[in-house]
Amino acid sequence: MPLPKMGRRKLVGRVEELATLTRLIGEGTRVVTLIGPPGVGKTRLAYEAAVTSRRATGRAPLWAPLGDQARPDDVIALVGGLLGTSSKGAEPVLGVGRVLARAGSVLLILDDADAVQPGLGPILETWRRLAPDLSVVVTSRSRVGIDDEHVMVVPPLLPDDAIELFELRARAVRRPNQLAPMPGESTRKLAILLDCLPLAIEFAAARAAVFPVEKLLTRFESHLGDLLGAPAPGRGRHESLAASIEVSWQLLDERERRVLSQCATFAGSFALEAAEEVVVGEDHVQDILIALYERSLLERLEVPSIPGDVRFQLYRSVRAFALSRLSPDDAAAAHARLDAAIAREGQRLSAALRGPGAREAEARLELARTQLLVSFRHATDTAPLSAARAGLALSELSALRGVTSTSLAEATLRAARASADEALLVQSLVSFAVTGSRLGLVDDPRRALEEAVSRSPTADVLFARGRFHAQHGSFDEADADLARAATLVEGAGEPHLFACVRNVQGCVAEIRGDLAEAARAFEAARSELRRCGGERMEAAVLNNLGVVRQAEGRLEDSLRLYESALDLAVASDNRIIEADARMNLGSWHLGQGGLDRAEEHSRAALALQRRVGNRRFEGVALANLALVCHERGELRDARGMYQDALTTLRECGEARFEIMTLPYSAACEAALGLLVEARADFAAAARPPPGMDPSHTMVVTTLESFLLLAEARAAGGEGAREASQIARERLDNAKRTIAAASASRRPELSIAARMLERALGAGGRQVETAKAPDVGAVLLLGERQRWFSLHGGRRVDLSGRGTLRLILRELVAQRRVAPGAGVSAEALFGAGWHGERALSHAAANRVYAAIATLRRLGLGPVLLRQADGYLLDPGLQLLESSESP
């Protein structure tokens, strides 16, 4: 039979696979079997290789299409017919083999050979023996199983090739008025959703004549079964994806069908043990999974992060087909078993996060994330116990990966209340409190912890409330809860929890200035963690011990501890402590005047704190970056960052860090001539909350010199000399305090003294090094703010950056109607992300990122921040232009 007609459709991708197959044929490989899942493109690959062979040799290959109804005798008859010989007689396989031998060098393609196995093996063995120049290419979903067979797995397309295939086929069916560019990200998501299988992609592309890509993506995400019956014109025997998979289904025995259909309830990859919990009616699940893998109906996945671990995953099209073969009752029962099993596994892995196997537990929890989320949603209304367990596991994972809202914790808490399981309810209350506190909430987490303690005053619950009190400056209450927790847990066989309690006790002691007690607590925690293998938590303890050593003046020791904490956090993939260690390293280098290293660590810390959702320390990282700008003399940028930091810290109720930041912000305001604002901030900084380091008062006094100098300059006359003399006396006093051997060596006072010394060296004035707008400076704006140019500089194109353009438009409108008045973060979020809803802290994060981008693009000198929001400099002249960017 001549080669089949594939039309003029371009082959997309498959460069490497085609080169490999062509090479194998050219080298005379006797039997090559192309295996892969339904719809992966085995036939097309064999066809392209046959065409290449015909061009190279001048001889037409023999193409034998077998199909799902073929039998071994049909193979002999079909090949005999292609050779022009009869397959009748006593031994037809020998007769056809002799004709093949006389034909010389022959390439035989046996396409779609699934139905003729295992009878195909003996036939090919005979023909290979009789015809030494015969080469055979077989397309099938499983190997033939003969000696010297070269099995070549045909994988799904690469994502970029899958996207190209979809776009190529979609353009072919769309009308001329539909030829607008297709959205790249949606097309990529659709291709991945379809497992990058060519047949599935072609079927989806056939619908692009009617539906946009976004609609197809949304539809197939929730109704993947729709794709199975979608016809694709001109596909012949592959008239639908369901028909292609049906061939494999019919070749399975009843046991294999039973296992495949029940495993189709898994939304993602799964382990053998999980399958054994879900599948009923079959005792040899392992053997059947191997058989299904051999038939290319599921994937075998190795997990690099867990050596020796193997997981399985169904192709989405196969999963949709197999699910459709389950009755509604059987499907509901299988889902219920799966929801319960994954919830129990999530609970077990969550507990293991606090032990020597934490890294593996986290990796397994990450692998289970998709199924946990699906089961959580599925079980919320039907099985609240399973839903609460799954939700708690997801919350643990989110705490490690980053949280952006309390919605998951709230839903978990509702499920726990509905479950009537008291222990789960208490765990869910604590989980909600931890999540909310990290995001800057105060009242709701406090109420949740109070309820948890009233229900079950166990060591872990008391520890959670004690940590919350410590974070919010209630140190007496923290001491009481932590002491009770330590008493309950000491000697109870919970070394990890005991270490956590001692760690927070050390933090409280350090804040109160009892450095010796803090060091003892941290060393005790470190000893316990080394004994129980808690390397992730040990990184946190090393980081905190570094703070103590720095406060003691042991700077080199503190640096080594910070760096060790960072190394251990990175090695154990602990992003939370990595962020904290980088933040402390930024502070350390700030204290020593190493501004470049300080900026490097502080920017990395800021990105990580945002990623893990730690609003409190996001504010601290912003304050560190503001200090870097301040010391460099970039006063306008510094003030904007100070305002962002203070806003964030206030939203979190973080009074201690807010008060620590205020005097620097006030000094910056004084240097910029904003005397009213500076006076108010210095007054607030002079009223510290309990537990502040004694050096804070001297920091405020030292930095108030900037206000004194600015006021003297504004008044004129002889006051400037007197102000300068007072400032020098304060500087000398600060230096003596820093030099005192018994003094706390926190970096805050060193930074303040360095700033003042630099200002006094410049004649009592801190010099603004960033380019500030000149009087009458011009901001030239394109139509609808599609571009801008500041001071006649380069034009910055915003036409493809809609959010930035909308935010700039809002700032420009405010500048015109109310110069000097700010636009709140809420208003800017509404302008830039119109119609979207987000929690206040999430909205503020987006706005801050957009403002920071506009500043980097050139608006830094004129894009300011004050108490009522962001604004363009009131002295800026605005002009418009109709020119293109």
N, C-alpha and C positions, 0 to 999 in steps of 0.2 A: 504494500500500500504506500502511495506517495506520502510525503510529509503533509500533515494537516494544514489547513489554511488558518493562520492566526491573524489575518487582516494586516493592516499597516500600523497597528498599535505599537508604539515605541516601547521597548523594554526599558523599564526604569530601575536603576540600581543593578544589583547582582554582578557587578564588575568582577569582584574577587571570586565569587562562586562559579561564574562562567569560565573564568580563566583556569580555575582548578579543574573543573570537569573537562574542559577542552584538553588540558595537559594530560589528564589521566587517560583519555581516549587516545591521544596521540602517542602516548607511551605504551599502548597496547594492553592496558589493564583489562583483565578478562571480564570481570563483572563489577559494575559500579551500581550501587543501589542508592537512589535519592530518597531519603525519608524525611518526613515532616508532617505537621498537622494539616487537617483539611483546609484548603484555600491558601496555602503558603506559596504556591507557584512552582511546584515540582514539574508539572507538565511543560510549562513555558520554558523553564530552564533547560529541560531535556531537548525541547524543540530548537532553542537557540544553539545548543551545542551540536545538534545534528546538522543544522544549516552551516555552521562553521566547518564541520567535518566534510560536508559535501563540497564546499568551496576549496578546501585544502586537498582533497583526494580526487575530486571529479566523479566520485561514485555516490549514488543516492543511498542513504541508510534505509533500512527496513523499519517501518513504523507499524507497530502492532497495538492498536487500542483494545484493551481487554474489557474493562467495565465491571460493574458490580454483579453481573449475572454469569460471568465467565467461570469455566471449570478447567482443570488441567488439560483435558482432551481438546478443549477449544484453543488452547495455546498452540498445540501441535498443528491443529487444522489451520489456524490463522497464519502461522509462519509458513506452513507448507504451501498455502495458497499464494502468499507473497513471493515464494520461490518458484511458483508454477509447477508444483509437484503434488501428487495425491498423498494424503495422510492416512489412506486406508491400507490395510494389510495386517500381517500378524504382529509386527513391531513397528508401528508408525513413527515412534520417537527416533528409532535408529535410521529409518529411511530419510526423515527430514534432516537428521544430523549429517548423513553422508552427502546430501545435496549442499548443505552449508559448507562442508569441507571442500567440495569441488568449486564452490563460489569464491574461495580465496578469502581475501580480507573483507570482512563484512561487519558493519555496525548495526546491531539489532536493538531497537528501543521497544521495551515492553511497558506500555503506559497503563497506569491504574491497575496494578497487579494484586491488590489486596485480596480479592475474592479467590485467587488461585493458589494462595498459600495454605498449607505447607507443601502442596503437591508440586509447586514450581521448582523446588530445589533439585530433586532427582532428574528432572528434565534438563535443567541447565548443566548439571554435572555430566550427563551423557553427551550433550552437544559440545561442551568444552573439550571432552576427551576425543571426540571424533573430528572436531574442527578447530585446530590450534590457532588459526588466524581470526577466530570469531571474538568480537567484543560485544558485550551486552550492557545496556543501561536500563535499569528497572526503576520505575517510579512507584512508590508504595508508602504506606504509613508505618511499615515495620520491615525489618531486614528479611532477606531470603533465608539466611542461616546456612550457607555452604562455605566450604574452605576457600580461602583466598578472596572472599568477597570484600570489596572496598565499600564501606558504608559512609555515605556523605550526607550529613545532616543539613537540610536546607532551613535556615532560620528565618524568622520574620524579617521584613525590610528594616533597614536603619531608619530612624525617625525622619531624617531629612529626605530620604528617598520616598518614604511613605507620603510625606507632605507633597512632594513633587508629583507622585502618581495621582493623588487625589485632585490636585489642582489641574493636572493635564486632562484627566477624565471629566472633571466637572466643567471645564471650559468647552469640552466637546459637546455637552448636552445643553449648555445655557444659550439663551438667545442673545443677539447683539446688544440689546438694552440692559443685559444683566452682567456685563463684563467688567464691573467695578472690581478692584482688587479684593481678594478674600482675606479676612483677618488672620494674620500669621499665627498668633498665640492660640486662637480657637481651633485653627486647623491642626496645629501640633497636638493639642489636647484630644481632638477627635481621633487622630491617627493612633495615639497611644491607647486611647480607650478601645480601639479596634485591634489592639495587639499588633499593629503594623502588618496585618495579614493582607496581602494584595486583593484577594477575592472579597473580603469584607469591605475594604476601602473602595473597590470598584462599585459594589452594591450601594454604598453610602453616596458615592459621587453621582450615581444615577439619579438620586433624589435632589441633588443640588440645582436641578433645573427649576425646582419649585421652592425649596426651603433654603434659607441662608444657613451658613455653617453654624452659627450660634444656636439656631433652632435645632439642627440635627444633633449637635452636641448635647443640648439639654434633653432632647427626646431620648437619645440612646443611653444616656446616663441613668434614666429612670425606667426606660422600656427597651432594654437591649434585645428582648425577644422580637421586637418589630423588625430588626435587621434580618432575622433568620428567614423570613418569608419574602423579603424584598427581591423582586426579579431583576435580573440584569440582562438587557437585550443581547442576543448573540452569544450566550454563554454555553449553548449546547447542553451537555450532560450536567454542567454546573449551573443549572437554571436558577438555583437559589443556594444560599449558604446552608439552609436547613437540609436541602437535598444532598449537598456534599457531605455534611456530617452524618446524615442518615445512613450512608454507605458504611461508615465505621460502626455506627450503632448496631446495624443488623449483623455485623460480624462478631459482636460480643456475645458471650453466653449470659445466662440470667444472673449469675453471681457478679460478673463484671458490670453489668448494667446497674445492679442494685448498689454497688459501691460507688460507681461513678455518679449516679443521680443524687445520692446522699452527700457525697463530697462536694457537689455543686452548691450546697448551702453555704460553703465558705466564701466570703467576699474577697479574700486575699490568699496569701500563701498559708500553708498549714504543715504541721509536723505529723509524723506517723502516729504519735500518741494521741494527738487531737482527733485524727480520723478514727482511731479505734474507739474513742469515746462517743463519737457522733453516729457511726455506722452501726446499725442493728441488723441481725439476721445473717451475720457473716463472721466467722472466727479467724479467717486468714486474710485480714485486710492488707497486711504487708505484701503478700504474694500477688494480690490482685492489683495493688498500686504499681508494682513493678511491671505487671502485664500491661496495664493502661499506659504506662510510660513507654514501653516498647512499641505500643501502637500509636505513639505520638499524640495522645489525647490529653496529656498533661505534661507540664514542665517539671524538671528536677532542678532545684536551686541549691547551690552551695553558698553558705553564708561566711564571707571572709572574717567577720568579727567574731565568729564562733567556730573555731577549727573543728572539723569532723562532723558538723551539723548538716543535715540534709532536710530540705523542705520541698513540698510539692505545690503546684499551682495550676489550675485549669485555665486554658485559654477562655477568654470571655464568651466567645461565640459557642464553644463547646459547653461552657457552664450554662448559658441560657438554654441551649438545646436540652441538656440533661435535666435541668430544673423543670422544664415543660413536661418531662416524662414522669414526674412525681404527682401523685394525687394531692389535692388540697390538704387532706388530713395528714398524709405522710409528710408533706412539706412542712406543715405546722409543727408536727412532732419532731422532725429533724432540726428545725430552727430552734425549738425550745431546748433540745439537748445541746446544741451548739452554744446557745446563749449562756446556759448554765456552766458548760465546760470552760468557755473562754473567760467567764467572770471568775471562776475559781482559780484558773491559771493566772489571771491578772492579779488577784489577791495574793497568790503565792509569790509572784515575781516582785510585787510591791514591797512585801516584807523582806525579800532578799536584797533589796537595794541598800539595806543597812547592815551588810555583812561582807565577808571576804569575797563573795561572788557577785559583788555589786555591778561590775562592768558587764558581765555576761547577762545578769538579770536585766539590766537596762537595754542591752542589745536585743534580748528576746522580747522585752516589752515593746520596743520600737517595731519589731517585726509583727507583733500582734495588734498594733495600733489600729489599722484599718478594720479588722474584725471586731475589736473592742468597741469602736465607735458605732459600727453597724449594729452590733448586738445591744449596745446601750440604747440606741434609738428604738430598736425593735422591741426590747423588753420593758421599756418605760411604762407602757400601759398594761402589759400582760403579766410581767414577772418583775415587780419592783425590787425584789431581793437581788436578782441577777443584775438588774440595771444599776443598783447602788454599788455593787461590787465592781462592775465594769467602769462606772463613773469614777470611783476612787482610784482605780488603776490608771485611768486616763489623766486624772488630776496629778498623780505622782509624776507621770511622764511629762505633762505640761510644765510642772514645776522645774524640771530639768531642762526642758527645751525652750520654755518661754510662755508666759501667759499674757493675754491681751484683754481678757474680760473675766467676770465672775459667772458667766452664764452656765458653763459646765458644772461648776461647784454648786450653783443654785439648783440646777436640775438634779444633780446627784443627791442633794439634801432633800429635795421633794420626794425622790424615790425612796430614800432611806426612811423618811417618816411614814411613807405608805407601806413599807415592808414590815413595820412593827418589830424590827430587829434592833434592840437597844444598843448593842455594841456598834453596829453599822451606823446608827444615827449619831452616836458620839464621834466616831471617826469622821463622818461627813461634816459635822459642825466644826471640828478642828480644821479639816481640809478647807472649808469655806473661809474660815478666819485667816488661815495662812495665805490663801490666794488673795483675799480682799486686802489684807494688810500690805502685801507686796505691791499691790496696785494703788496704794495710797489711801484706802478707806480706813476709817477709824471706828465709827460707832457700830456699824453692823458686825464687823469682826469681834468687837468687844462683847456685844450681846451674845454672839454665837459661843464664845469661849465661856462666858458666865453660865450659859445653859449647859454646856458640856461638863463643866466642873460640878454643877448642881446634880447632874445625872450620874456622873461617874468620876469622882476625884482621884483617878489613878495617876501614876507617875507621869505617863506620857501626856495626859491632859493638863496636869499642873505645870509641866514643863512648857507646853505650848502657851499657856496663859502667862507664865513668868517671862518667857521670851517676848511676848507682846508688850507686857508692862515695861520691860527693859528698853525696847525699841522706842517707846513713847515717853520715856523719862520718868516713869513711876517706879523709882528704884527700890523704895521700901516694900511696895507690893511685889515687885519682882523677886527681891530677896526672900520674902516669905514663901512664895510659891516654889521657887527653886530649891529652897532648903527642905521643904516637905517632899518634893520630888526626889531629891538626893537621898533622903532617909528611906523612902519607899523602894528605891531601885538599887541601892548599894547592897551588894551581896545577893541580889535576886537573880543573878545569871543573865543580866542585860547590860553587858559592858558598853555597847554602842550608845544606848540611851543615857547611861551614867556619864559617858564622855561628853555627850551633847549638853547635859545639865552643867557639868563642870566648865565647859567652854563658855556658856552664857554667863555663869557666875564670874568667870574671869573677865568677860566684857564689862560687867557691871562694876567690878572692882577697879578696872582700868579707868573707866569713866570717872569714878569717884577719886581717882588719884592714888589708890592703894596698889602701887605697882608690884610690890612684893607678893601680895595675895593674888593678884592677877596672874603673875608668872607661875605661882604654885598651882593655881587652878588649871592653867593651860598645860603645864607639864603633866599633871595628873590625867588630863583628858588625852594627851598625846600617848601616854603610857598605855592607857586602856585601849586606844584605837590600834596601836601596834600589836597588842595582844590578841585582838579580835579580827584583825585584818581590815580595818576601816580606812583604807587609804584615801577615799574621797573626802571623808570628814577630816582626816589628818591635815589635808591641805588647808582647810579653814582654820584649824588650830595653829598651824605654823604661821599663817597670815596674821592672826591675832597676836601671837607671841612677838611677831615682828613689830607690831604697834607698841608693845610694852618696851622692847629693847630700844626703839627709837625714842620713846619718851624718857628712858633712862640715860640717853646720850650715847648709847652703844650703837653708833650709826652703821658701822661695817657689819656688825652682827645682824642688825635689823634688815640691811640690804640683802644679806645672804638668806635670811629667813623668808623675805618676800619672794626672792627669786626661786627658792626651793618650793615655796607654796605654789608659785606659778607653774613650775615644771611638773609638780605632782598633779595639779589641777588639769593641765593639758594632757598629761599621760593618762589620767583617769577619766578624761572627757567630762570634767565638772565645770561647765560654763559659768555657773554662778560664782564659784570661788575664783575662777580665772578672771572674771570681771572685777571682783573685789581686790585680788592681788595686783592686777594692773592699776587699779585706782590708787592703791597704797604706794605702788612704785612711782606713779605720777606725782603723788604728794611728796615722796622722799626726794625725788629729783628737783621738785620745786623748792624744797627747803634748802637744797644745796646749790640752787641757781642754775641747774641744768635744764634750761627751758625746752630745748629740742627733744630731749628724752622725756621730759614731763609731758609735752604735748603728744608725743607718740603713744605713751601709755594711756594718757587720759582720753584720747580719741578712741583708742581700742576699747577702753573700759566703757565709754559712753555707748558705743555700738553694741557691746555685749549686754550692758544693763538694759538697754531698750529691747534687745532680743529676748532676754529672760523675763522682761516685764517688771523689773525692780525699780519702781518709781523713786523711792527714797534715794538710792545710790545713783540713779540717773541725775538727780539734782546735784549730788556731790560732785559727780564727774563734770557736769556743766560748770560748777563753781571752780574746779581746778583749771578748766580751759579758760575761764574768765581771768583767773590769776595769771596765766601764761600771757594772754593778750595785754593785761594790765602792766605786767613787768616789762613787756616789750614796748610799751608806750602806745599801744593800739587802743586808745581809750574808748572810742565809740563802739568798737566791736566788743571790748571788755564789758561796757555797760549793758549792751544788749544781752550778753551771756549771763551777766549777774542777774538781770531781771528775769531771764528764763529760769535760772537756777532757783531764785527765791520763790517764783511762782510755783514751781514744781514742789519745792520743799514745803511751802505753806499748804498746798493741796493735800500733802501727805500727813500734815500735822507734825512735821519733823522740826520741832522748835530748836533743838540743840544745833543742828547743822545750819538752820536759817540764821541763828544769832551769830554763829561763827563766820558766816559769809557777809553779813550786813556791814561790818566796819570797812571791809575792802570795797564793797559797792559804794559806800558813802564817800570814801577817799577818792574813788574814781569820779563820782559826781562833783565833788569839790574841785578836782582838777579840771573838770569840764565847765566849771562856773555855775553848776546847778546847786546853788547854795541852800535854797529852801529844802530841796530833796535831801541834800547831805545832812543838814541839821536834824531832820526827822529820822533818818536812818541811824545816825550816831546816837540819838536819844533812845531809840529802840534797842540798839546794840548794848547800851549801858544797863539794860535790865535783863540779865541772863536768867535762864531757868535754873533750878537746882541741879547740881552735879557738873556744872561747867568747870573746866580746868582753871586753876587760879591765874594762869598766864593770860586768860582772856581779857581781864581788866586792863592789863598793860598793853595788849594788842590794840584795844580801843583807844587808849590814851595816846599811843604812838601814832596811830593813823588819824586821830583828830587833829594832828598837826597840819594835815592837808587843808582842813577847813579853816584853821587859824590863819594859815598863810594866804589862802584865797580871800578870806574876809579882809585881811590887812591890805592886800593888793587892791581890792575893790574900794576900800576907804581912802587909800592914798596917804601921803604924809609920812611921819616917822614911825608909824605903827608896823610897817613891814620889817624894819630892823629888829624891833622887839619881838615880833612873832617868830622871826628866824632864830633869834637867840633861844626862845622857849622851845622851839622845835628841836634845836641842837641838844638842849639839855635832856629832852625826852628821848632822843636818839641815843645819847650816851647812857642813859639809865637802862634802856632796852638792851644795849650791848653788854652792860655789866651783868644784867640778869641772865642773858644768854650764856655768858662766860662762866657763871657760877657753877661750880661742880655739882651742887645739890639740886640745881634747877631742872625742871622738866624740859626736855629737849624737843618739844613739839615744833613742827616747822612754822606754825602760824606767826610766831613772834619774829623769827628770822626773816621771813618774807616781808613783814611789815617794816622791820628796820632797814632792810635792803631797799625797799621802795622809797622810804623817807630819805635815806642817805643819797640816793640817786637824785631825788628832787632837790635836795639842798645843794648838791653839787651843780645843779642847773639854775642856781639863783633862786631856789625856793619854789620852782614851778616844774611840775612834771610835764615833759614835752610830749605832745601828740605826734607819733611817728607815722600813723596811718594817714593817708591823704584825706583831709576833711574838705567839704565843699567850700569853695571860695564864695565870697559875697556875690550874689547874682549868678551862682553856678546853675547850669542848665541841664535838665533831663529831657532829652528829645525822645518822643514816643511815636511809634508807628500807629497806623489805623487800628483801633480796637486793641491796642497794646500788643500787637503781634511782634514788635521788636522795640528795643530801647537803646539809647546811647547816652552815656554820662560824660559830661565835660568834653564833648566832641570826640570821644574815643570810639573804639570799634562798636559796630552794631551787633547786639546780641539778639539772635533770632529765637522767638518764643512761639512761633506759629505751630510747631509740633509739640508744644508743652502746655496743653490746655489748662491744667491746674495752676501752673505758675502765672500764666497770662491772666486768668480770672482773679487771682489774688492780687496781682499788681494793679489790675483795673479797679478793684475795691479800694486799695490804698490811694490810688490817684484820685478817685472820686471823693474820698474823705479829705485829702489834701486840699481839694478845690473848695469844698463847702465848709470845712472846719479846720483850717491850718493849726497845727499844734495839738489836735485831739487824736487820740489813738483809736485803732480798730481792735476790738477784742478778738481773742483766739476763736471764740465761738462764731463770731460774725465772719471771720476769714474762712473757717471751716465750711460754713454755709455757702460762701461764695465759691470756694474752690471745689467742693464736693457736693454740689447742689442735690438735694433730695436724699442724700445718704444719712444714716443714723449711726452714731458711735458713742461709746462712753466718753465722758469728758476728758479723761487722761489720754485715751486713744486719739481723740480729735486733736488734742493739744500736741501730741507727738507728731501727727501729720503736718500740722501747721508749722511747728518748729522746723521740721525737715525742709519744708518748702521755703520758709524764710531764710534758713541757712543756705539753701541753694541759690536764692536770689542774691544774697550777699556775696557768695562766691563768684557769681556771674558778673559782679561789678557794682552792685548797689550797696555794698558794705558801708561806705562812708555816709550814705544818706538814708539808709533804712534803719530806723531807731526803734527802741523799745522803752516804754515808760509804764507807769502804774496802770493806766487804762488801756494799754495794748500797744500794737505796732503802728508806726507812722513814718511817712516820708518827711525829711527835714523841712520845717516850716519856711526856711530861707531859700528853698530850692525853687528855681523858676521852671515851670512846665511848658513845653512847646510840643505841638503835634505836627506830624508829617504824613502825607499820603503816599510816600515812596515805599517800595518793596524793601524787605530786609536786605 
